[in-house]
């Protein structure tokens, strides 16, 4: 996403996420700004047969974030329900962030 490969990034979203959010909304929200992550610090938080949640460190910040992945057709896809494409969270998440 940070390199502007929006179409490629959009294809990593789950089917449900693309139904909830159009490609145009995806690009518009990306233009707001990006959270940078330390891709060397990723770890599994929880996993089932069809879902996994990965933790990831925020670059230059002691904080962390997590992404939920859903398996579709033997491929892992990002679940984007609310928030922004680079700072996703499920509908039942509450941390003072609003859309």
MIZAKOL-127291 format. One record per atom (N, C-alpha, C, O): atom name; x negated, y negated, z. Coordinates in nm, 4 decimals, m for minus. Each point is the difference from the previous one (the first is absolute). Layout:
<recs>
+-------+----------+----------+----------+
: atome :       px :       py :       pz :
+-------+----------+----------+----------+
:    CA :        X :        Y :        Z :
...
+-------+----------+----------+----------+
</recs>
This chain:
<recs>
+-------+----------+----------+----------+
: atome :       px :       py :       pz :
+-------+----------+----------+----------+
:     N :  m0.0832 :   0.1192 :   0.0000 :
:    CA :   0.0832 :  m0.1192 :   0.0000 :
:     C :  m0.0871 :  m0.1248 :   0.0000 :
:     O :   0.0306 :  m0.0977 :  m0.0684 :
:     N :  m0.1397 :   0.1009 :   0.1454 :
:    CA :  m0.0840 :  m0.1198 :   0.0076 :
:     C :  m0.0688 :  m0.0310 :  m0.1317 :
:     O :  m0.0471 :  m0.1121 :  m0.0195 :
:     N :   0.0400 :   0.2092 :  m0.0722 :
:    CA :  m0.0605 :  m0.0227 :  m0.1315 :
:     C :   0.1042 :  m0.0376 :  m0.1049 :
:     O :  m0.0332 :  m0.0181 :  m0.1171 :
:     N :   0.1590 :   0.0063 :   0.1590 :
:    CA :   0.1058 :  m0.0390 :  m0.0919 :
:     C :   0.0573 :   0.1135 :  m0.0825 :
:     O :   0.0696 :  m0.0249 :  m0.0984 :
:     N :  m0.0970 :   0.1482 :   0.1358 :
:    CA :   0.0542 :   0.1159 :  m0.0726 :
:     C :   0.1367 :   0.0358 :   0.0579 :
:     O :   0.0184 :   0.1075 :   0.0571 :
:     N :   0.0758 :  m0.1982 :  m0.0726 :
:    CA :   0.1302 :   0.0136 :   0.0636 :
:     C :   0.0805 :   0.1180 :  m0.0519 :
:     O :   0.0636 :   0.0706 :   0.0782 :
:     N :  m0.0655 :  m0.0485 :  m0.2088 :
:    CA :   0.0775 :   0.1117 :  m0.0556 :
:     C :  m0.0505 :   0.1332 :   0.0536 :
:     O :   0.0799 :   0.0875 :   0.0333 :
:     N :  m0.2108 :  m0.0711 :  m0.0245 :
:    CA :  m0.0580 :   0.1228 :   0.0548 :
:     C :   0.0388 :   0.0149 :   0.1462 :
:     O :   0.0389 :   0.1084 :   0.0434 :
:     N :  m0.0492 :  m0.2170 :   0.0330 :
:    CA :   0.0344 :   0.0051 :   0.1426 :
:     C :   0.1474 :   0.0335 :   0.0202 :
:     O :   0.0340 :   0.0765 :   0.0902 :
:     N :   0.0531 :  m0.1324 :  m0.1724 :
:    CA :   0.1442 :   0.0247 :   0.0129 :
:     C :   0.0322 :   0.1475 :  m0.0186 :
:     O :   0.0930 :   0.0512 :   0.0622 :
:     N :  m0.1684 :   0.0174 :  m0.1467 :
:    CA :   0.0223 :   0.1426 :  m0.0247 :
:     C :  m0.0327 :   0.0864 :   0.1220 :
:     O :   0.0401 :   0.1162 :   0.0054 :
:     N :  m0.1122 :  m0.1715 :   0.0923 :
:    CA :  m0.0314 :   0.0737 :   0.1222 :
:     C :   0.1140 :  m0.0052 :   0.1018 :
:     O :  m0.0057 :   0.0672 :   0.1030 :
:     N :   0.1091 :  m0.1466 :  m0.1314 :
:    CA :   0.1136 :  m0.0074 :   0.0917 :
:     C :   0.0905 :   0.1208 :  m0.0171 :
:     O :   0.0096 :   0.0575 :  m0.1084 :
:     N :   0.0565 :  m0.0200 :   0.2174 :
:    CA :   0.0956 :   0.1107 :  m0.0063 :
:     C :   0.1197 :  m0.0396 :  m0.0860 :
:     O :   0.0234 :  m0.1182 :  m0.0253 :
:     N :   0.0507 :   0.2170 :  m0.0184 :
:    CA :   0.1202 :  m0.0226 :  m0.0808 :
:     C :   0.0971 :  m0.0904 :   0.0753 :
:     O :   0.0532 :  m0.0948 :  m0.0576 :
:     N :  m0.0298 :   0.1226 :   0.1843 :
:    CA :   0.0911 :  m0.0815 :   0.0806 :
:     C :  m0.0490 :  m0.1443 :   0.0083 :
:     O :   0.0802 :  m0.0933 :  m0.0046 :
:     N :  m0.2105 :   0.0749 :   0.0168 :
:    CA :  m0.0555 :  m0.1353 :   0.0088 :
:     C :   0.0221 :  m0.0786 :  m0.1289 :
:     O :   0.0291 :  m0.1195 :   0.0046 :
:     N :  m0.0428 :   0.1857 :  m0.1194 :
:    CA :   0.0216 :  m0.0709 :  m0.1264 :
:     C :   0.1479 :  m0.0289 :  m0.0232 :
:     O :   0.0341 :  m0.0938 :  m0.0721 :
:     N :   0.0542 :   0.1736 :   0.1325 :
:    CA :   0.1433 :  m0.0293 :  m0.0071 :
:     C :   0.0312 :  m0.1221 :   0.0862 :
:     O :   0.0796 :  m0.0850 :  m0.0397 :
:     N :  m0.1414 :   0.0757 :   0.1573 :
:    CA :   0.0220 :  m0.1127 :   0.0917 :
:     C :  m0.0616 :  m0.1298 :  m0.0515 :
:     O :   0.0549 :  m0.1081 :   0.0211 :
:     N :  m0.1690 :   0.1192 :  m0.0886 :
:    CA :  m0.0779 :  m0.1181 :  m0.0380 :
:     C :  m0.0388 :   0.0059 :  m0.1473 :
:     O :  m0.0666 :   0.0938 :  m0.0438 :
:     N :   0.1082 :  m0.1936 :  m0.0313 :
:    CA :  m0.0346 :  m0.0055 :  m0.1421 :
:     C :  m0.1484 :  m0.0312 :  m0.0183 :
:     O :  m0.0671 :  m0.0455 :   0.0927 :
:     N :   0.0181 :   0.0703 :  m0.2113 :
:    CA :  m0.1388 :  m0.0332 :  m0.0322 :
:     C :  m0.0228 :  m0.1507 :   0.0168 :
:     O :  m0.1048 :  m0.0414 :   0.0496 :
:     N :   0.2017 :  m0.0403 :  m0.0903 :
:    CA :  m0.0120 :  m0.1453 :   0.0117 :
:     C :  m0.0139 :  m0.0425 :   0.1455 :
:     O :  m0.0822 :  m0.0858 :   0.0319 :
:     N :   0.1629 :   0.1459 :   0.0575 :
:    CA :  m0.0105 :  m0.0313 :   0.1431 :
:     C :  m0.1365 :   0.0428 :   0.0527 :
:     O :  m0.0622 :  m0.0723 :   0.0778 :
:     N :   0.0163 :   0.1882 :  m0.1193 :
:    CA :  m0.1303 :   0.0521 :   0.0395 :
:     C :  m0.1101 :  m0.1015 :  m0.0327 :
:     O :  m0.0817 :  m0.0338 :   0.0857 :
:     N :   0.0804 :  m0.0137 :  m0.2089 :
:    CA :  m0.1026 :  m0.0962 :  m0.0426 :
:     C :   0.0162 :  m0.1322 :   0.0744 :
:     O :  m0.0991 :  m0.0572 :   0.0456 :
:     N :   0.2222 :   0.0076 :  m0.0324 :
:    CA :   0.0228 :  m0.1259 :   0.0711 :
:     C :  m0.0517 :   0.0058 :   0.1432 :
:     O :  m0.0626 :  m0.0950 :   0.0471 :
:     N :   0.0880 :   0.2049 :   0.0220 :
:    CA :  m0.0451 :   0.0127 :   0.1388 :
:     C :  m0.1508 :   0.0148 :   0.0100 :
:     O :  m0.0599 :  m0.0419 :   0.0991 :
:     N :  m0.0020 :   0.1006 :  m0.2002 :
:    CA :  m0.1461 :   0.0124 :   0.0003 :
:     C :  m0.0661 :  m0.1363 :  m0.0124 :
:     O :  m0.1090 :  m0.0213 :   0.0530 :
:     N :   0.1727 :  m0.0691 :  m0.1212 :
:    CA :  m0.0580 :  m0.1327 :  m0.0214 :
:     C :  m0.0004 :  m0.0846 :   0.1265 :
:     O :  m0.0666 :  m0.1034 :   0.0050 :
:     N :   0.1405 :   0.1464 :   0.0976 :
:    CA :   0.0020 :  m0.0716 :   0.1280 :
:     C :  m0.1376 :   0.0084 :   0.0654 :
:     O :  m0.0423 :  m0.0937 :   0.0676 :
:     N :  m0.0261 :   0.2031 :  m0.0869 :
:    CA :  m0.1321 :   0.0203 :   0.0588 :
:     C :  m0.0178 :   0.1461 :   0.0349 :
:     O :   0.0975 :   0.0736 :   0.0153 :
:     N :  m0.2221 :  m0.0318 :  m0.0027 :
:    CA :  m0.0293 :   0.1403 :   0.0291 :
:     C :  m0.0679 :   0.0158 :   0.1342 :
:     O :  m0.0838 :  m0.0819 :   0.0379 :
:     N :   0.1195 :   0.1864 :   0.0338 :
:    CA :  m0.0729 :   0.0416 :   0.1186 :
:     C :  m0.1131 :   0.0888 :  m0.0481 :
:     O :   0.0238 :   0.0930 :  m0.0771 :
:     N :  m0.1456 :  m0.1190 :   0.1203 :
:    CA :  m0.1125 :   0.0826 :  m0.0426 :
:     C :  m0.0239 :   0.1095 :   0.1024 :
:     O :   0.0006 :  m0.0247 :   0.1206 :
:     N :  m0.0217 :   0.1463 :  m0.1700 :
:    CA :  m0.0196 :   0.1163 :   0.0855 :
:     C :  m0.1408 :   0.0551 :  m0.0144 :
:     O :  m0.0630 :  m0.0148 :  m0.1047 :
:     N :   0.0140 :   0.0785 :   0.2103 :
:    CA :  m0.1288 :   0.0685 :  m0.0035 :
:     C :   0.0270 :   0.1429 :  m0.0459 :
:     O :   0.0414 :   0.0844 :   0.0794 :
:     N :  m0.0648 :  m0.0580 :  m0.2061 :
:    CA :   0.0327 :   0.1302 :  m0.0573 :
:     C :  m0.0909 :   0.1116 :   0.0504 :
:     O :   0.0230 :   0.1170 :  m0.0307 :
:     N :  m0.1255 :  m0.1515 :   0.1074 :
:    CA :  m0.0861 :   0.1016 :   0.0618 :
:     C :   0.0594 :   0.0511 :   0.1305 :
:     O :  m0.0448 :   0.1020 :   0.0523 :
:     N :   0.1452 :  m0.1716 :   0.0011 :
:    CA :   0.0613 :   0.0392 :   0.1276 :
:     C :   0.1480 :   0.0313 :  m0.0186 :
:     O :   0.0869 :  m0.0816 :   0.0308 :
:     N :  m0.0604 :   0.2009 :  m0.0816 :
:    CA :   0.1363 :   0.0501 :  m0.0183 :
:     C :   0.0102 :   0.1327 :   0.0745 :
:     O :  m0.0907 :   0.0828 :  m0.0095 :
:     N :   0.1990 :  m0.0611 :   0.0832 :
:    CA :   0.0153 :   0.1235 :   0.0761 :
:     C :   0.1468 :   0.0420 :   0.0017 :
:     O :   0.0890 :  m0.0846 :  m0.0084 :
:     N :  m0.0638 :   0.2149 :   0.0194 :
:    CA :   0.1392 :   0.0471 :   0.0071 :
:     C :   0.0581 :  m0.0280 :   0.1384 :
:     O :  m0.0672 :   0.0195 :   0.1013 :
:     N :   0.1908 :  m0.0646 :  m0.0977 :
:    CA :   0.0702 :  m0.0245 :   0.1261 :
:     C :   0.0998 :   0.1118 :   0.0260 :
:     O :   0.0054 :   0.0560 :   0.1096 :
:     N :   0.0731 :  m0.0244 :  m0.2112 :
:    CA :   0.0936 :   0.1117 :   0.0115 :
:     C :   0.0223 :   0.0588 :  m0.1382 :
:     O :  m0.0122 :  m0.0689 :  m0.1013 :
:     N :   0.0451 :   0.1969 :   0.0990 :
:    CA :   0.0188 :   0.0664 :  m0.1291 :
:     C :   0.1033 :   0.1097 :   0.0114 :
:     O :   0.0022 :   0.0765 :   0.0964 :
:     N :   0.0833 :  m0.0704 :  m0.1967 :
:    CA :   0.0918 :   0.1119 :  m0.0171 :
:     C :  m0.0246 :   0.0523 :  m0.1415 :
:     O :  m0.0885 :  m0.0493 :  m0.0700 :
:     N :   0.1644 :   0.1464 :   0.0288 :
:    CA :  m0.0183 :   0.0556 :  m0.1341 :
:     C :   0.0235 :  m0.1040 :  m0.1091 :
:     O :  m0.0683 :   0.0009 :  m0.1025 :
:     N :   0.1644 :  m0.0901 :   0.1240 :
:    CA :   0.0384 :  m0.0956 :  m0.1032 :
:     C :  m0.0372 :  m0.1444 :   0.0289 :
:     O :   0.0159 :  m0.0859 :  m0.0867 :
:     N :  m0.0653 :   0.0572 :   0.2072 :
:    CA :  m0.0325 :  m0.1387 :   0.0361 :
:     C :  m0.1326 :  m0.0055 :   0.0752 :
:     O :  m0.0379 :   0.0946 :   0.0691 :
:     N :  m0.0305 :  m0.2054 :  m0.0836 :
:    CA :  m0.1226 :  m0.0234 :   0.0757 :
:     C :  m0.0065 :  m0.1489 :   0.0310 :
:     O :   0.0407 :  m0.0831 :  m0.0812 :
:     N :  m0.0915 :   0.0504 :   0.1980 :
:    CA :  m0.0232 :  m0.1397 :   0.0348 :
:     C :  m0.1484 :  m0.0152 :   0.0239 :
:     O :  m0.0578 :   0.0706 :   0.0826 :
:     N :  m0.0046 :  m0.1631 :  m0.1550 :
:    CA :  m0.1427 :  m0.0234 :   0.0102 :
:     C :  m0.0260 :  m0.1324 :   0.0695 :
:     O :   0.0645 :  m0.1004 :  m0.0303 :
:     N :  m0.1585 :   0.1001 :   0.1229 :
:    CA :  m0.0452 :  m0.1229 :   0.0630 :
:     C :  m0.1145 :  m0.0573 :  m0.0804 :
:     O :  m0.0770 :   0.0742 :  m0.0609 :
:     N :   0.0653 :  m0.2059 :   0.0603 :
:    CA :  m0.1079 :  m0.0656 :  m0.0730 :
:     C :  m0.0398 :  m0.1274 :   0.0733 :
:     O :   0.0856 :  m0.0740 :   0.0484 :
:     N :  m0.2164 :   0.0488 :  m0.0405 :
:    CA :  m0.0504 :  m0.1197 :   0.0670 :
:     C :   0.0150 :  m0.1215 :  m0.0910 :
:     O :  m0.0180 :   0.0091 :  m0.1214 :
:     N :   0.0510 :  m0.1219 :   0.1817 :
:    CA :   0.0075 :  m0.1255 :  m0.0733 :
:     C :  m0.1404 :  m0.0591 :  m0.0034 :
:     O :  m0.0655 :  m0.0107 :   0.1036 :
:     N :   0.0195 :  m0.0273 :  m0.2215 :
:    CA :  m0.1349 :  m0.0508 :  m0.0180 :
:     C :  m0.0178 :  m0.1330 :   0.0738 :
:     O :   0.0816 :  m0.0912 :  m0.0138 :
:     N :  m0.1887 :   0.0816 :   0.0917 :
:    CA :  m0.0298 :  m0.1240 :   0.0710 :
:     C :   0.0952 :  m0.0305 :   0.1126 :
:     O :   0.0100 :  m0.1150 :   0.0426 :
:     N :   0.0608 :   0.2156 :   0.0073 :
:    CA :   0.1002 :  m0.0194 :   0.1048 :
:     C :   0.0005 :   0.1267 :   0.0856 :
:     O :  m0.0113 :   0.1099 :  m0.0544 :
:     N :   0.0238 :  m0.1219 :   0.1846 :
:    CA :   0.0020 :   0.1215 :   0.0821 :
:     C :   0.1302 :   0.0787 :  m0.0122 :
:     O :   0.0120 :   0.1096 :   0.0548 :
:     N :   0.0854 :  m0.1653 :  m0.1267 :
:    CA :   0.1290 :   0.0660 :  m0.0139 :
:     C :  m0.0021 :   0.1145 :  m0.0990 :
:     O :  m0.0941 :   0.0166 :  m0.0776 :
:     N :   0.2006 :   0.0620 :   0.0824 :
:    CA :   0.0170 :   0.1104 :  m0.0944 :
:     C :   0.1423 :  m0.0050 :  m0.0541 :
:     O :   0.0848 :  m0.0723 :   0.0524 :
:     N :  m0.0601 :   0.1481 :  m0.1553 :
:    CA :   0.1321 :   0.0100 :  m0.0588 :
:     C :   0.0201 :   0.1429 :  m0.0424 :
:     O :  m0.0939 :   0.0794 :   0.0055 :
:     N :   0.2126 :  m0.0446 :  m0.0474 :
:    CA :   0.0223 :   0.1355 :  m0.0494 :
:     C :   0.0920 :  m0.0038 :  m0.1211 :
:     O :   0.0811 :  m0.0912 :  m0.0161 :
:     N :  m0.0955 :   0.1917 :  m0.0678 :
:    CA :   0.0824 :   0.0158 :  m0.1184 :
:     C :   0.0634 :   0.1370 :   0.0036 :
:     O :  m0.0637 :   0.0985 :   0.0374 :
:     N :   0.1902 :  m0.0930 :  m0.0767 :
:    CA :   0.0692 :   0.1271 :  m0.0085 :
:     C :  m0.0030 :   0.0471 :  m0.1440 :
:     O :   0.0319 :  m0.0757 :  m0.0917 :
:     N :  m0.0702 :   0.2001 :   0.0722 :
:    CA :  m0.0019 :   0.0604 :  m0.1329 :
:     C :   0.1033 :   0.1110 :  m0.0047 :
:     O :   0.0228 :   0.0694 :   0.0991 :
:     N :   0.0397 :  m0.0532 :  m0.2150 :
:    CA :   0.1011 :   0.1029 :  m0.0206 :
:     C :  m0.0430 :   0.0835 :  m0.1196 :
:     O :  m0.0430 :  m0.0541 :  m0.1019 :
:     N :   0.0546 :   0.1864 :   0.1143 :
:    CA :  m0.0395 :   0.0861 :  m0.1099 :
:     C :   0.1155 :   0.0147 :  m0.0985 :
:     O :   0.1104 :   0.0404 :   0.0364 :
:     N :  m0.1389 :  m0.0743 :  m0.1619 :
:    CA :   0.0976 :   0.0136 :  m0.1080 :
:     C :  m0.0687 :   0.0709 :  m0.1166 :
:     O :  m0.1025 :  m0.0467 :  m0.0496 :
:     N :   0.1574 :   0.1564 :   0.0071 :
:    CA :  m0.0565 :   0.0759 :  m0.1126 :
:     C :  m0.1494 :   0.0280 :   0.0201 :
:     O :  m0.0811 :  m0.0155 :  m0.0913 :
:     N :   0.0478 :   0.0571 :   0.2134 :
:    CA :  m0.1368 :   0.0377 :   0.0369 :
:     C :  m0.0987 :  m0.1162 :  m0.0036 :
:     O :  m0.1210 :   0.0222 :  m0.0057 :
:     N :   0.1716 :  m0.1478 :   0.0091 :
:    CA :  m0.0850 :  m0.1185 :   0.0061 :
:     C :   0.0431 :  m0.0833 :   0.1198 :
:     O :   0.1189 :  m0.0069 :   0.0309 :
:     N :  m0.2139 :  m0.0561 :   0.0368 :
:    CA :   0.0297 :  m0.0853 :   0.1130 :
:     C :   0.0295 :  m0.1409 :  m0.0490 :
:     O :  m0.0783 :  m0.0582 :  m0.0750 :
:     N :   0.1924 :   0.0035 :   0.1179 :
:    CA :   0.0435 :  m0.1336 :  m0.0396 :
:     C :   0.0197 :  m0.0864 :   0.1239 :
:     O :   0.0382 :   0.0505 :   0.1056 :
:     N :  m0.0639 :  m0.1797 :  m0.1178 :
:    CA :   0.0152 :  m0.0947 :   0.1109 :
:     C :   0.1477 :  m0.0323 :   0.0195 :
:     O :   0.0712 :  m0.0275 :  m0.0966 :
:     N :  m0.0254 :   0.0310 :   0.2216 :
:    CA :   0.1376 :  m0.0375 :   0.0330 :
:     C :   0.0013 :  m0.1474 :   0.0399 :
:     O :  m0.0542 :  m0.0370 :   0.1041 :
:     N :   0.1158 :  m0.0465 :  m0.1867 :
:    CA :   0.0138 :  m0.1433 :   0.0280 :
:     C :   0.1468 :  m0.0289 :   0.0210 :
:     O :   0.0786 :   0.0007 :  m0.0947 :
:     N :  m0.0416 :  m0.0262 :   0.2192 :
:    CA :   0.1393 :  m0.0283 :   0.0308 :
:     C :   0.0218 :  m0.1487 :   0.0235 :
:     O :   0.0870 :  m0.0617 :  m0.0616 :
:     N :  m0.1669 :   0.0049 :   0.1514 :
:    CA :   0.0095 :  m0.1426 :   0.0318 :
:     C :  m0.1407 :  m0.0557 :   0.0064 :
:     O :  m0.0974 :   0.0729 :  m0.0189 :
:     N :   0.0867 :  m0.2021 :   0.0455 :
:    CA :  m0.1312 :  m0.0619 :   0.0054 :
:     C :  m0.0482 :  m0.0326 :  m0.1395 :
:     O :   0.0798 :  m0.0328 :  m0.0878 :
:     N :  m0.2082 :   0.0416 :   0.0672 :
:    CA :  m0.0582 :  m0.0269 :  m0.1309 :
:     C :  m0.0691 :   0.1259 :  m0.0485 :
:     O :  m0.0268 :   0.0893 :   0.0803 :
:     N :  m0.0031 :  m0.0791 :  m0.2093 :
:    CA :  m0.0612 :   0.1225 :  m0.0515 :
:     C :  m0.1309 :   0.0378 :   0.0687 :
:     O :  m0.0337 :   0.1182 :   0.0082 :
:     N :  m0.0394 :  m0.2160 :   0.0405 :
:    CA :  m0.1274 :   0.0275 :   0.0656 :
:     C :   0.0132 :   0.0041 :   0.1514 :
:     O :  m0.0985 :   0.0252 :   0.0694 :
:     N :   0.2177 :  m0.0492 :  m0.0168 :
:    CA :   0.0241 :   0.0017 :   0.1444 :
:     C :   0.1393 :   0.0582 :   0.0207 :
:     O :   0.0913 :  m0.0683 :   0.0465 :
:     N :  m0.0770 :   0.1956 :  m0.0818 :
:    CA :   0.1316 :   0.0647 :  m0.0007 :
:     C :   0.0421 :   0.0421 :   0.1400 :
:     O :  m0.0846 :   0.0211 :   0.0869 :
:     N :   0.2101 :  m0.0093 :  m0.0658 :
:    CA :   0.0490 :   0.0598 :   0.1240 :
:     C :   0.1429 :   0.0495 :  m0.0206 :
:     O :   0.0742 :  m0.0545 :  m0.0817 :
:     N :  m0.0365 :   0.1575 :   0.1558 :
:    CA :   0.1345 :   0.0561 :  m0.0147 :
:     C :   0.1064 :  m0.0913 :   0.0581 :
:     O :  m0.0297 :  m0.0927 :   0.0753 :
:     N :   0.1541 :   0.1205 :  m0.1117 :
:    CA :   0.1125 :  m0.0829 :   0.0451 :
:     C :   0.0102 :  m0.0122 :   0.1510 :
:     O :   0.0440 :  m0.1037 :   0.0495 :
:     N :  m0.0830 :   0.2057 :   0.0250 :
:    CA :   0.0175 :  m0.0039 :   0.1449 :
:     C :  m0.1216 :  m0.0569 :   0.0718 :
:     O :  m0.0080 :   0.0099 :   0.1225 :
:     N :  m0.0863 :  m0.0689 :  m0.1940 :
:    CA :  m0.1212 :  m0.0536 :   0.0594 :
:     C :   0.0262 :  m0.1423 :   0.0494 :
:     O :   0.0697 :  m0.0767 :  m0.0664 :
:     N :  m0.1239 :   0.0422 :   0.1799 :
:    CA :   0.0171 :  m0.1363 :   0.0521 :
:     C :  m0.1301 :  m0.0467 :   0.0637 :
:     O :  m0.0455 :   0.0577 :   0.0987 :
:     N :  m0.0137 :  m0.1615 :  m0.1546 :
:    CA :  m0.1217 :  m0.0555 :   0.0602 :
:     C :  m0.0020 :  m0.1512 :  m0.0125 :
:     O :  m0.1055 :  m0.0619 :   0.0140 :
:     N :   0.2191 :   0.0025 :  m0.0398 :
:    CA :   0.0056 :  m0.1443 :  m0.0144 :
:     C :  m0.0265 :  m0.0466 :  m0.1414 :
:     O :  m0.0052 :  m0.1203 :  m0.0256 :
:     N :  m0.0118 :   0.2137 :  m0.0669 :
:    CA :  m0.0204 :  m0.0364 :  m0.1404 :
:     C :   0.1360 :   0.0009 :  m0.0668 :
:     O :   0.0813 :   0.0891 :   0.0249 :
:     N :  m0.0562 :  m0.1868 :  m0.1089 :
:    CA :   0.1271 :   0.0017 :  m0.0744 :
:     C :  m0.0291 :  m0.0137 :  m0.1469 :
:     O :  m0.1063 :  m0.0475 :  m0.0400 :
:     N :   0.2015 :   0.0894 :  m0.0397 :
:    CA :  m0.0161 :  m0.0100 :  m0.1458 :
:     C :   0.0090 :  m0.1454 :  m0.0380 :
:     O :  m0.0106 :  m0.0338 :  m0.1180 :
+-------+----------+----------+----------+
</recs>
